[in-house]
Amino acid sequence: VGLTALHCASIAGHTEVVAALLWVRADMAAKTNVGWTALHCASKKGHTEVVEALLRAGADVATKTDVLGH
């Protein structure tokens, strides 16, 4: 599926883990096999604290997935 540690923490809503991964410069632009970034994953799951942490760290809100160009 192509999930990174940042994807997994974002999906699970683990804000502290996301923060630690961002501290060590985890790749926020890394995509799953369908083009989802950690921001997409956190948003889909409704994890607002994770979304906010990713946005503060500079996650790109304009990144599209590979599925139907969304």
One Martini backbone bead per residue (centre of mass of N, CA, C, O) as a GRO file, in nm:
protein
   70
    1VAL     BB    1   0.053   0.065  -0.012
    2GLY     BB    2   0.273   0.288   0.090
    3LEU     BB    3   0.325   0.335   0.398
    4THR     BB    4   0.416   0.549   0.630
    5ALA     BB    5   0.458   0.656   0.942
    6LEU     BB    6   0.296   0.916   0.889
    7HIS     BB    7   0.045   0.786   0.782
    8CYS     BB    8  -0.021   0.604   1.025
    9ALA     BB    9  -0.042   0.834   1.237
   10SER     BB   10  -0.264   0.991   1.085
   11ILE     BB   11  -0.482   0.771   1.078
   12ALA     BB   12  -0.472   0.731   1.407
   13GLY     BB   13  -0.426   1.021   1.555
   14HIS     BB   14  -0.108   1.067   1.638
   15THR     BB   15   0.012   1.359   1.723
   16GLU     BB   16   0.286   1.299   1.866
   17VAL     BB   17   0.405   1.129   1.638
   18VAL     BB   18   0.386   1.336   1.419
   19ALA     BB   19   0.567   1.544   1.558
   20ALA     BB   20   0.819   1.363   1.568
   21LEU     BB   21   0.840   1.317   1.261
   22LEU     BB   22   0.866   1.618   1.189
   23TRP     BB   23   1.126   1.672   1.352
   24VAL     BB   24   1.276   1.446   1.150
   25ARG     BB   25   1.170   1.502   0.858
   26ALA     BB   26   0.932   1.394   0.736
   27ASP     BB   27   0.764   1.312   0.441
   28MET     BB   28   0.484   1.493   0.343
   29ALA     BB   29   0.491   1.410   0.017
   30ALA     BB   30   0.429   1.136   0.055
   31LYS     BB   31   0.285   0.858  -0.125
   32THR     BB   32   0.068   0.653  -0.202
   33ASN     BB   33  -0.056   0.442  -0.448
   34VAL     BB   34  -0.302   0.685  -0.466
   35GLY     BB   35  -0.171   0.976  -0.360
   36TRP     BB   36  -0.157   0.995  -0.053
   37THR     BB   37  -0.118   1.189   0.207
   38ALA     BB   38  -0.118   1.260   0.533
   39LEU     BB   39  -0.333   1.479   0.501
   40HIS     BB   40  -0.548   1.308   0.370
   41CYS     BB   41  -0.571   1.098   0.597
   42ALA     BB   42  -0.648   1.289   0.832
   43SER     BB   43  -0.894   1.414   0.696
   44LYS     BB   44  -1.064   1.157   0.644
   45LYS     BB   45  -1.059   1.089   0.972
   46GLY     BB   46  -1.082   1.371   1.144
   47HIS     BB   47  -0.781   1.477   1.238
   48THR     BB   48  -0.733   1.792   1.331
   49GLU     BB   49  -0.461   1.797   1.485
   50VAL     BB   50  -0.298   1.673   1.257
   51VAL     BB   51  -0.365   1.874   1.040
   52GLU     BB   52  -0.248   2.119   1.189
   53ALA     BB   53   0.042   2.011   1.210
   54LEU     BB   54   0.091   1.983   0.906
   55LEU     BB   55   0.035   2.278   0.831
   56ARG     BB   56   0.251   2.408   1.014
   57ALA     BB   57   0.482   2.234   0.852
   58GLY     BB   58   0.382   2.265   0.526
   59ALA     BB   59   0.160   2.136   0.397
   60ASP     BB   60   0.008   2.060   0.090
   61VAL     BB   61  -0.319   2.151  -0.009
   62ALA     BB   62  -0.283   2.099  -0.344
   63THR     BB   63  -0.261   1.806  -0.337
   64LYS     BB   64  -0.310   1.537  -0.545
   65THR     BB   65  -0.439   1.260  -0.638
   66ASP     BB   66  -0.453   0.961  -0.849
   67VAL     BB   67  -0.767   0.977  -0.811
   68LEU     BB   68  -0.932   1.150  -1.042
   69GLY     BB   69  -0.760   1.417  -0.969
   70HIS     BB   70  -0.803   1.485  -0.634
   0.00000   0.00000   0.00000
